[in-house]
Amino acid sequence: MGTYSDQSSVHLTTGRSPSGGGSMTASPNVLNRAEAALLDLDAPALRALMDEVLLTTPRVEVFETLIEPALNRLGCSWEDGDLALSQIYMASRLVERILEEYLLGGAVATRPHPLVAMAVLDDHHLLGKRLVLASLHVAGWSIEDWGVATDPVALAERAHREGLAVLLISALMDRSARRVAEVVRALRALGATTRVVVGGAPFRLNPELCGEVGADATAPVASAVPALLASLVGAP
């Protein structure tokens, strides 16, 4: 796929994003340009597009409403057999570099918060977790990143052992999201008071899922997590 040449003005439109989150979404033309830049691994074009959008949109929201939906489009193309997995991998690596440049290279978190940690359950698609961590970083939070957890009971035991006040869990697939129930059951069996906050596409697409798995709260987009966390444990 070649890079799109339409350079009409960049704007966001009201509505839900293709990934199911946020109150704003990039226009089809802008998403097409972002998708083409990712597929071509054209970092300068992607940076230029982001700089245009940043004139009217906060940094974290640019990733939520533009980069993540564009990457999800590529994922759908891979599922349909139109792209190779290697292309998705390289596009994801480009997003990681851009994320580091735009969100993690600026504001420095004030101090670590030892009572909050985040993990991805089962999945190895980590963009959602990185967006949340970046959003928290910009807001002055520094929480523990526990990476990918494959054993819900072990995750609960660690949270209890370390006395977590809040455990943030991100899931990409429905099967992984439903395994949060195993984490919650294990926490309750241990007598832990850790609150579980969930996020990811399954919870955006099915608002009832948070309650079904026994989680305490969910955030529809990464930029909503700092305020939610502050309501649970106070400001950083």
JOZIHU-V546015 format. One record per run of one state. SS is the DSSP state (~ for helix, > for strand, _ for the rest). FROM is the first residue (numbers start at 1). LEN is the number of residues. Records with the same first field share a line. If there is no record, write none. Layout:
SS: FROM-LEN + FROM-LEN
This chain:
_: 1-11 + 15-9 + 27-1 + 40-3 + 54-5 + 80-5 + 104-7 + 122-5 + 139-2 + 150-2 + 162-4 + 171-3 + 179-1 + 191-4 + 200-1 + 206-3 + 213-4 + 219-3 + 234-3
>: 12-3 + 24-3 + 111-11 + 141-9 + 166-5 + 195-5 + 217-2
~: 28-12 + 43-11 + 59-21 + 85-19 + 127-12 + 152-10 + 174-5 + 180-11 + 201-5 + 209-4 + 222-12
